[in-house]
Amino acid sequence: MNGIGRTFLLAFLSLSVSFSVYAGKLDTPLPAPEFSQTDADSWFNSPPLSLKALRGKVVMLDFWTFDCWNCYRSFPWMHELEQTLADEAFTVIGVHTPEFPHERVRANVKAKIDEFELHHPVMMDNNFTYWQMMGNKYWPTFYLIDKQGRVRSIYIGETHAGSTQARAIEKDIRELLRE
Protein backbone atom coordinates (compact mmCIF):
# COMPACT_ATOMS: atom_id res chain seq x y z
CA MET A 1 0.00 0.00 0.00
CA ASN A 2 1.44 3.41 -0.93
CA GLY A 3 1.73 6.33 1.49
CA ILE A 4 -1.42 8.09 0.27
CA GLY A 5 -3.49 4.90 0.56
CA ARG A 6 -2.17 4.23 4.05
CA THR A 7 -2.90 7.83 5.13
CA PHE A 8 -6.45 7.58 3.75
CA LEU A 9 -7.03 4.24 5.49
CA LEU A 10 -5.74 5.57 8.81
CA ALA A 11 -7.92 8.68 8.51
CA PHE A 12 -10.97 6.55 7.68
CA LEU A 13 -10.36 4.19 10.59
CA SER A 14 -9.82 7.16 12.90
CA LEU A 15 -13.17 8.64 11.87
CA SER A 16 -14.88 5.27 12.25
CA VAL A 17 -13.49 4.88 15.76
CA SER A 18 -14.46 8.46 16.62
CA PHE A 19 -18.04 7.89 15.49
CA SER A 20 -18.39 4.67 17.41
CA VAL A 21 -16.94 6.24 20.57
CA TYR A 22 -19.24 9.26 20.50
CA ALA A 23 -22.49 7.80 19.17
CA GLY A 24 -25.15 6.54 21.56
CA LYS A 25 -25.71 6.43 25.28
CA LEU A 26 -22.97 7.49 27.65
CA ASP A 27 -21.92 5.00 30.31
CA THR A 28 -21.65 7.86 32.81
CA PRO A 29 -23.91 10.93 32.48
CA LEU A 30 -22.02 14.22 32.30
CA PRO A 31 -23.29 17.57 33.57
CA ALA A 32 -24.20 19.78 30.61
CA PRO A 33 -22.50 23.17 30.73
CA GLU A 34 -24.75 26.21 30.94
CA PHE A 35 -25.39 28.00 27.63
CA SER A 36 -22.56 30.40 26.79
CA GLN A 37 -24.64 33.09 25.09
CA THR A 38 -26.84 35.23 27.30
CA ASP A 39 -27.46 38.29 25.11
CA ALA A 40 -30.72 38.57 23.18
CA ASP A 41 -28.93 39.13 19.84
CA SER A 42 -27.45 35.63 20.08
CA TRP A 43 -30.85 33.93 20.27
CA PHE A 44 -33.64 33.34 17.76
CA ASN A 45 -37.23 32.25 18.42
CA SER A 46 -36.76 32.79 22.14
CA PRO A 47 -35.25 35.10 24.71
CA PRO A 48 -31.93 33.81 26.05
CA LEU A 49 -32.42 30.47 27.78
CA SER A 50 -30.57 28.60 30.48
CA LEU A 51 -30.33 24.89 31.05
CA LYS A 52 -31.13 25.55 34.68
CA ALA A 53 -34.50 27.01 33.64
CA LEU A 54 -35.10 23.96 31.41
CA ARG A 55 -34.71 21.47 34.28
CA GLY A 56 -37.60 19.04 34.28
CA LYS A 57 -37.51 18.82 30.48
CA VAL A 58 -35.61 16.52 28.18
CA VAL A 59 -33.52 18.70 25.88
CA MET A 60 -32.05 17.76 22.53
CA LEU A 61 -29.23 20.05 21.47
CA ASP A 62 -28.70 20.20 17.72
CA PHE A 63 -25.28 21.54 16.70
CA TRP A 64 -25.64 22.73 13.12
CA THR A 65 -24.56 25.31 10.59
CA PHE A 66 -26.67 26.46 7.69
CA ASP A 67 -24.37 25.48 4.82
CA CYS A 68 -24.08 21.92 6.15
CA TRP A 69 -26.14 19.63 3.93
CA ASN A 70 -26.18 16.90 6.53
CA CYS A 71 -27.59 19.40 9.02
CA TYR A 72 -30.50 20.68 6.99
CA ARG A 73 -31.29 17.24 5.60
CA SER A 74 -31.96 16.25 9.23
CA PHE A 75 -34.56 19.00 9.72
CA PRO A 76 -37.56 17.06 8.31
CA TRP A 77 -36.93 14.30 10.87
CA MET A 78 -36.48 16.89 13.62
CA HIS A 79 -39.74 18.65 12.67
CA GLU A 80 -41.56 15.31 12.82
CA LEU A 81 -39.96 14.52 16.19
CA GLU A 82 -40.99 17.90 17.61
CA GLN A 83 -44.57 17.40 16.41
CA THR A 84 -44.74 13.86 17.81
CA LEU A 85 -43.47 15.01 21.22
CA ALA A 86 -45.25 18.39 21.30
CA ASP A 87 -47.27 17.45 24.40
CA GLU A 88 -44.27 16.05 26.28
CA ALA A 89 -41.65 17.70 28.51
CA PHE A 90 -39.27 17.85 25.54
CA THR A 91 -37.61 20.66 23.65
CA VAL A 92 -35.05 21.11 20.90
CA ILE A 93 -32.43 23.83 21.18
CA GLY A 94 -30.43 24.57 18.06
CA VAL A 95 -26.83 25.66 18.47
CA HIS A 96 -25.75 27.36 15.25
CA THR A 97 -21.96 27.19 15.10
CA PRO A 98 -20.64 28.60 11.80
CA GLU A 99 -18.08 26.98 9.55
CA PHE A 100 -17.72 29.92 7.13
CA PRO A 101 -17.61 33.73 7.68
CA HIS A 102 -21.00 34.37 5.99
CA GLU A 103 -22.59 31.96 8.49
CA ARG A 104 -21.63 34.36 11.32
CA VAL A 105 -23.94 37.11 10.03
CA ARG A 106 -27.09 37.29 12.16
CA ALA A 107 -29.35 38.26 9.24
CA ASN A 108 -28.10 35.28 7.21
CA VAL A 109 -28.78 32.90 10.09
CA LYS A 110 -32.25 34.39 10.58
CA ALA A 111 -33.03 33.97 6.87
CA LYS A 112 -32.02 30.28 6.99
CA ILE A 113 -34.02 29.68 10.18
CA ASP A 114 -37.04 31.07 8.33
CA GLU A 115 -36.27 29.09 5.16
CA PHE A 116 -35.91 25.82 7.09
CA GLU A 117 -39.01 26.66 9.18
CA LEU A 118 -37.24 26.17 12.50
CA HIS A 119 -39.50 27.24 15.35
CA HIS A 120 -37.45 25.99 18.29
CA PRO A 121 -34.95 28.28 20.07
CA VAL A 122 -31.60 28.68 18.33
CA MET A 123 -28.46 30.06 19.95
CA MET A 124 -25.71 31.55 17.75
CA ASP A 125 -22.34 30.24 18.88
CA ASN A 126 -20.15 32.32 16.55
CA ASN A 127 -17.06 32.10 18.72
CA PHE A 128 -17.37 28.31 19.23
CA THR A 129 -17.57 28.76 23.00
CA TYR A 130 -20.41 26.32 23.58
CA TRP A 131 -19.06 23.98 20.90
CA GLN A 132 -15.81 23.79 22.89
CA MET A 133 -17.57 23.52 26.25
CA MET A 134 -19.42 20.47 24.93
CA GLY A 135 -16.30 19.04 23.30
CA ASN A 136 -18.15 18.91 19.99
CA LYS A 137 -16.40 18.07 16.73
CA TYR A 138 -19.04 17.48 14.06
CA TRP A 139 -22.08 18.95 12.32
CA PRO A 140 -24.71 17.82 13.00
CA THR A 141 -24.40 16.39 16.46
CA PHE A 142 -27.37 15.73 18.73
CA TYR A 143 -26.94 15.72 22.51
CA LEU A 144 -29.72 14.40 24.73
CA ILE A 145 -29.89 16.07 28.13
CA ASP A 146 -32.02 14.55 30.89
CA LYS A 147 -34.41 16.38 33.22
CA GLN A 148 -31.58 16.95 35.73
CA GLY A 149 -29.33 18.66 33.18
CA ARG A 150 -26.99 15.76 32.40
CA VAL A 151 -25.82 14.68 28.95
CA ARG A 152 -26.99 11.10 28.52
CA SER A 153 -26.54 10.40 24.78
CA ILE A 154 -24.64 11.79 21.82
CA TYR A 155 -25.50 11.07 18.20
CA ILE A 156 -23.48 12.27 15.22
CA GLY A 157 -24.56 12.72 11.64
CA GLU A 158 -27.43 13.24 9.27
CA THR A 159 -30.62 11.67 10.59
CA HIS A 160 -33.80 10.71 8.72
CA ALA A 161 -37.19 9.57 9.96
CA GLY A 162 -37.25 5.83 10.39
CA SER A 163 -33.47 5.42 10.19
CA THR A 164 -31.62 3.32 12.77
CA GLN A 165 -30.20 6.48 14.34
CA ALA A 166 -33.59 8.22 14.45
CA ARG A 167 -35.15 5.20 16.16
CA ALA A 168 -32.30 5.08 18.71
CA ILE A 169 -32.61 8.80 19.49
CA GLU A 170 -36.39 8.56 19.86
CA LYS A 171 -36.05 5.51 22.11
CA ASP A 172 -33.55 7.38 24.32
CA ILE A 173 -35.81 10.44 24.49
CA ARG A 174 -38.81 8.35 25.53
CA GLU A 175 -36.76 6.62 28.23
CA LEU A 176 -35.59 9.99 29.54
CA LEU A 177 -39.16 11.31 29.52
CA ARG A 178 -40.28 8.34 31.68
CA GLU A 179 -37.58 8.98 34.33
C-alpha positions as CSV (number, residue, x, y, z in Angstrom):
1,M,0.0,0.0,0.0
2,N,1.4,3.4,-0.9
3,G,1.7,6.3,1.5
4,I,-1.4,8.1,0.3
5,G,-3.5,4.9,0.6
6,R,-2.2,4.2,4.0
7,T,-2.9,7.8,5.1
8,F,-6.4,7.6,3.8
9,L,-7.0,4.2,5.5
10,L,-5.7,5.6,8.8
11,A,-7.9,8.7,8.5
12,F,-11.0,6.5,7.7
13,L,-10.4,4.2,10.6
14,S,-9.8,7.2,12.9
15,L,-13.2,8.6,11.9
16,S,-14.9,5.3,12.3
17,V,-13.5,4.9,15.8
18,S,-14.5,8.5,16.6
19,F,-18.0,7.9,15.5
20,S,-18.4,4.7,17.4
21,V,-16.9,6.2,20.6
22,Y,-19.2,9.3,20.5
23,A,-22.5,7.8,19.2
24,G,-25.1,6.5,21.6
25,K,-25.7,6.4,25.3
26,L,-23.0,7.5,27.6
27,D,-21.9,5.0,30.3
28,T,-21.7,7.9,32.8
29,P,-23.9,10.9,32.5
30,L,-22.0,14.2,32.3
31,P,-23.3,17.6,33.6
32,A,-24.2,19.8,30.6
33,P,-22.5,23.2,30.7
34,E,-24.7,26.2,30.9
35,F,-25.4,28.0,27.6
36,S,-22.6,30.4,26.8
37,Q,-24.6,33.1,25.1
38,T,-26.8,35.2,27.3
39,D,-27.5,38.3,25.1
40,A,-30.7,38.6,23.2
41,D,-28.9,39.1,19.8
42,S,-27.4,35.6,20.1
43,W,-30.9,33.9,20.3
44,F,-33.6,33.3,17.8
45,N,-37.2,32.2,18.4
46,S,-36.8,32.8,22.1
47,P,-35.3,35.1,24.7
48,P,-31.9,33.8,26.1
49,L,-32.4,30.5,27.8
50,S,-30.6,28.6,30.5
51,L,-30.3,24.9,31.0
52,K,-31.1,25.5,34.7
53,A,-34.5,27.0,33.6
54,L,-35.1,24.0,31.4
55,R,-34.7,21.5,34.3
56,G,-37.6,19.0,34.3
57,K,-37.5,18.8,30.5
58,V,-35.6,16.5,28.2
59,V,-33.5,18.7,25.9
60,M,-32.1,17.8,22.5
61,L,-29.2,20.1,21.5
62,D,-28.7,20.2,17.7
63,F,-25.3,21.5,16.7
64,W,-25.6,22.7,13.1
65,T,-24.6,25.3,10.6
66,F,-26.7,26.5,7.7
67,D,-24.4,25.5,4.8
68,C,-24.1,21.9,6.1
69,W,-26.1,19.6,3.9
70,N,-26.2,16.9,6.5
71,C,-27.6,19.4,9.0
72,Y,-30.5,20.7,7.0
73,R,-31.3,17.2,5.6
74,S,-32.0,16.2,9.2
75,F,-34.6,19.0,9.7
76,P,-37.6,17.1,8.3
77,W,-36.9,14.3,10.9
78,M,-36.5,16.9,13.6
79,H,-39.7,18.6,12.7
80,E,-41.6,15.3,12.8
81,L,-40.0,14.5,16.2
82,E,-41.0,17.9,17.6
83,Q,-44.6,17.4,16.4
84,T,-44.7,13.9,17.8
85,L,-43.5,15.0,21.2
86,A,-45.2,18.4,21.3
87,D,-47.3,17.4,24.4
88,E,-44.3,16.0,26.3
89,A,-41.6,17.7,28.5
90,F,-39.3,17.8,25.5
91,T,-37.6,20.7,23.6
92,V,-35.0,21.1,20.9
93,I,-32.4,23.8,21.2
94,G,-30.4,24.6,18.1
95,V,-26.8,25.7,18.5
96,H,-25.8,27.4,15.2
97,T,-22.0,27.2,15.1
98,P,-20.6,28.6,11.8
99,E,-18.1,27.0,9.6
100,F,-17.7,29.9,7.1
101,P,-17.6,33.7,7.7
102,H,-21.0,34.4,6.0
103,E,-22.6,32.0,8.5
104,R,-21.6,34.4,11.3
105,V,-23.9,37.1,10.0
106,R,-27.1,37.3,12.2
107,A,-29.3,38.3,9.2
108,N,-28.1,35.3,7.2
109,V,-28.8,32.9,10.1
110,K,-32.3,34.4,10.6
111,A,-33.0,34.0,6.9
112,K,-32.0,30.3,7.0
113,I,-34.0,29.7,10.2
114,D,-37.0,31.1,8.3
115,E,-36.3,29.1,5.2
116,F,-35.9,25.8,7.1
117,E,-39.0,26.7,9.2
118,L,-37.2,26.2,12.5
119,H,-39.5,27.2,15.4
120,H,-37.4,26.0,18.3
121,P,-34.9,28.3,20.1
122,V,-31.6,28.7,18.3
123,M,-28.5,30.1,20.0
124,M,-25.7,31.6,17.8
125,D,-22.3,30.2,18.9
126,N,-20.1,32.3,16.5
127,N,-17.1,32.1,18.7
128,F,-17.4,28.3,19.2
129,T,-17.6,28.8,23.0
130,Y,-20.4,26.3,23.6
131,W,-19.1,24.0,20.9
132,Q,-15.8,23.8,22.9
133,M,-17.6,23.5,26.3
134,M,-19.4,20.5,24.9
135,G,-16.3,19.0,23.3
136,N,-18.2,18.9,20.0
137,K,-16.4,18.1,16.7
138,Y,-19.0,17.5,14.1
139,W,-22.1,18.9,12.3
140,P,-24.7,17.8,13.0
141,T,-24.4,16.4,16.5
142,F,-27.4,15.7,18.7
143,Y,-26.9,15.7,22.5
144,L,-29.7,14.4,24.7
145,I,-29.9,16.1,28.1
146,D,-32.0,14.6,30.9
147,K,-34.4,16.4,33.2
148,Q,-31.6,16.9,35.7
149,G,-29.3,18.7,33.2
150,R,-27.0,15.8,32.4
151,V,-25.8,14.7,28.9
152,R,-27.0,11.1,28.5
153,S,-26.5,10.4,24.8
154,I,-24.6,11.8,21.8
155,Y,-25.5,11.1,18.2
156,I,-23.5,12.3,15.2
157,G,-24.6,12.7,11.6
158,E,-27.4,13.2,9.3
159,T,-30.6,11.7,10.6
160,H,-33.8,10.7,8.7
161,A,-37.2,9.6,10.0
162,G,-37.2,5.8,10.4
163,S,-33.5,5.4,10.2
164,T,-31.6,3.3,12.8
165,Q,-30.2,6.5,14.3
166,A,-33.6,8.2,14.5
167,R,-35.1,5.2,16.2
168,A,-32.3,5.1,18.7
169,I,-32.6,8.8,19.5
170,E,-36.4,8.6,19.9
171,K,-36.1,5.5,22.1
172,D,-33.5,7.4,24.3
173,I,-35.8,10.4,24.5
174,R,-38.8,8.4,25.5
175,E,-36.8,6.6,28.2
176,L,-35.6,10.0,29.5
177,L,-39.2,11.3,29.5
178,R,-40.3,8.3,31.7
179,E,-37.6,9.0,34.3
